[in-house]
Amino acid sequence: MKAYAVGDCDSGGDEWEEELKLTQQAVGAINQLNPKPKFFVLCGDLVHGMPGTPWREAQIHDLKNVLKDVNPEIPLVFVSGNHDLGNTPTPETIQSYCKQWGDDYFSFWIGGVFFLVLNSQLYFDGSKCPELKHAQDVWLSQQLAIAEERKCKHAIVFQHIPLFLREPSEDHNYFNLELSIRHELLEKFHKAGVKAVFSGHYHKNAGGLYKDLDMVVSSAIGCQLGEDTHGLRLVAVTAEKIFHRYYSLNELSNSAEIEKDFMTLMKQN
């Protein structure tokens, strides 16, 4: 947040006390949610410091300390972002990430819902690790084939960089994927029955539809680049539909009101 305020992404990253307080607030809010979340996913940029920059290890250490307070019955799901791997990842930065946080792409099932976690940096710029990009491509095709074969009710993707921010045909920029890659993935996801893609990266809330696929872009617990508040997105999955709404951390502190609001959202849809 300081780096954005002073306009210096590198040298401005020497303070993160405010982010720690916000993350502590988020953890407290998550722990008191009723019903208890099936898991808590962080959609990338776990820390600000890019690979090889000062303060990175200290930021990782402090974040892990805060996340230790998440209720152990609520699993943590980590998604790799550009600050975690670098804008152009290398085999070394990916290996370092995996050592710190776990696999950079993987899948899991919960309650009959199929979840895929992707390393979107390989789609943004995989020029320095083409073999790793190819390996993820092969794996993704296999996983989407499973989703299509089993005709699962819902398949959901998590990745850091959004496929698009508002419209599937919008121009390519820093905050979305290049058009040809975007449409290739959108078609693959749609064919396999993926119903939603959840991303971060933009530091604003955004999103749109591609056919029946919901592209959901959530703002951050930390630095805001727009008018949104520090917050989290709650998601509920029923047999028929996926519901979601972004809440500020202050709103989340009142779990009874959140439950009431979310039930109203589901009834309206």
N, C-alpha and C positions, 0 to 999 in steps of 0.2 A: 504494500500500500504506500509506503514511503517512496519507493522507486517510481511509482506512477505519479505521486504528488510532486516530486522534484524533477520529473522528466528524465531520469537517469536509471535505466533498467539494470545496469551492472553495479555501479557504485552505490546506488540507492538501496541496495538489498541488505544493508547492515543492521536493520531493526525489524523485529517481527513480534514484539510483545503484544501488540493489538490483535494480530492474527491468532496468537495463542489463546488470548482471552475469548475471542469469538469462537474458536474451535472448542474450547472448554464449555462454552455456552451451548454449542451445537450438541456436544456429547451428552450434556445434562438433559437437553430436550429429547434426544433420541431415547435415552434410558427410561424416561417416564411415559413414553408413548404407549397407549393401550388401544388396540392390541399391539403386542410387541412385534416390531418389524422382523421379517424373515431374514433380512441382511441389510447392511449399510454399505452403499457403493460410493466411492470417491472417483469421479470421472476424470482423473488426470491432473497434472500440475500439483502433485502432492506437496512440493516445496517450490520456492521461487528460484533458488540458485541453480543455474544451468550446470551440466557436467563440467568439472574443472574450475569452477568459480569459487571465490571465498565464501565462507559461511554455509556452504551447502551441507556439509556433514553435521554442523551444529543445528541447522534447520531440520534435518532428518531425525536427529537425536531428540529434539524437542517435540516434534510432531508425534513420534512413536510414544513418547512419554505421556502425551495427552490422550492418544488413542487407546492406551492401556486401560483407561477408565470406562471404555464402552462396555456395557453389560456383556459378559462372556457368552451369553446365550444368543447374542446378535453377531453373526459372522461379519467380518470386514472383507469387502471386495475391492481390490485396487486396480485401477486402469492407468496405463502409462500415458503421459502427456509430453508435449515438446520440452517443457522445463525439466522433465525427468530424464529424457533421452537425448535432448538436443534437437534443434530444428531439422538437422540432417543426422540421424542416428548412425552409429557405427557398431560393429560387433562388440566393441569394448564397453560402450555406454549401455547397450542392451544387457550385456552380461552383468554389469554393475547393478543395474536396476533389478534384474532377476534375483541377484544375491540379497538385495535389500528388502524387496517387496514381494517376490514370487514371480511366477510366469508372466510374460508380457502378453500372451494370448492363451485362452483356455475356455472351456465350456462347463456348464453344470446344470443340473435339473433340480427344481424345487416345486413340489406340489403339482407335478405334471406340466410345468412350464420350462421350456428350454431356453437357457441363457448363453449368449456368446459374448466374450470379452475380446476385443481386437486391439492390436497395436496400430493405431491410425497413422503414426509417423512413417511407417513403411509405405503408406499410400500417398503421404504428402511429399516425401523425398526419401526414397530407398536407395539412392544412387551409391551409397558407400557400403551397403550390405545387401546386394541383389540376391544372394543365396538365402538369406533370412527372409526376405520378402517372398521369394518363391516358395519357401517352406510354409509360410503362413497362408499363401494362396492355395496350396495343395490341401492343407489342413482345413481351411475354410470351406472349400468345395466338398470335402468329405463330411463336414459337420452339417452343411446345408442340405446335403443329400439325406442325412439322417432325419433332419427336420421334415423334409418333404416326404420321405418314405413313411415315417410314423404319423404323419398328418397331425402333429401336435396342435392342440387348441391355440396355443400362443407360443411364438418364438420371439425373443427380445434380444437386441444387440446393445452393448455398451462400448463406446469408443470416445476418445477425447475430442477429436476434431469433427465437427458436424459435417454430414454430407452436403447440406445446404442450410442457410439461415432462415429464408422465407419462402423461396420458390425453387423447385428442382432445376429450373433452367437459368438461374441467376448467374452472373459472371463470377469467375473464380477470383478469390482474394485470400489474404492470410488466414481468414477465419473459416474457410470451407475447403472442400477438396476439388481438385481440378475436374473439369466437366466430363471428360471421357471416363476417368476412373469413377467419378460419382455415379454416372448413369449405368456403368457396368455393375457396380455394387447394388444400386437400387433395383435393377432388374433381377439380379441374383437373389436378393433378399425377398423381393415380391414373389418370385417363382417358388421359393422355399416356404412361403407363408409367414415370413417375419412381419410382425404387426407394429413394432415400434423400435426406433433407434434413439437411445439417450446419450447425449454428449454434453461437454462443458466448453472450455476454451474461449468462448466469446465474452465471458464475464458480464453477460446480459441474458435475459430470458428471450427466447425466440423460438421459431419452429414453423412447420407447415406440413402439408400432406403430399405424398406421391402415391397416387391410386389409393389403396387402403392402408398405406404404411405411414405411421405418424413419426415425423422427425421432431424430436423434443430437445431443445437446447436450454440448459439450466444455468443460471448465474451462480455466483460463488459464495462460499462462507466468508471469504476474505475480500480482496479488492474488487470493487464495482467499477465498470467502465461506462455505465449508463445510469439510469434512474432507479434501478432495482435496489432492494435492501439485501443485507447479508442474510442468507437463508439456505433452505434445503427444499427439495421437492419430495413430496410424499406420493407414493404410487400404490394403488390397490388393483389387484387382478382378480376378476371374477371369471366364471366359465364363459361369459359372453363378451366381456369388454375389459379394456385397460383404462383405469381412471388415474389422473394425476393432477396435482396442483402445487404450485410453489408458495411456500410460507416464509415470512421473515422469522429470524431467530426469536424475536420478542413474541410473535404470535404463537410460536411452537411451545413457549413456556407455559401456556394454558392448555394442557392436554385435553381437558373436558370440552373446551370450545372447539378445538381442532377436530376431535372425533365427531362432534355435532355438525360442523361445517362440512366435513368430508362425507358424512352420510347424506347430507342434503345434496351435495354434488352428485353422488351416485344415483340418487332418486330422480334428479332432474335429467339424467342422461340414460 
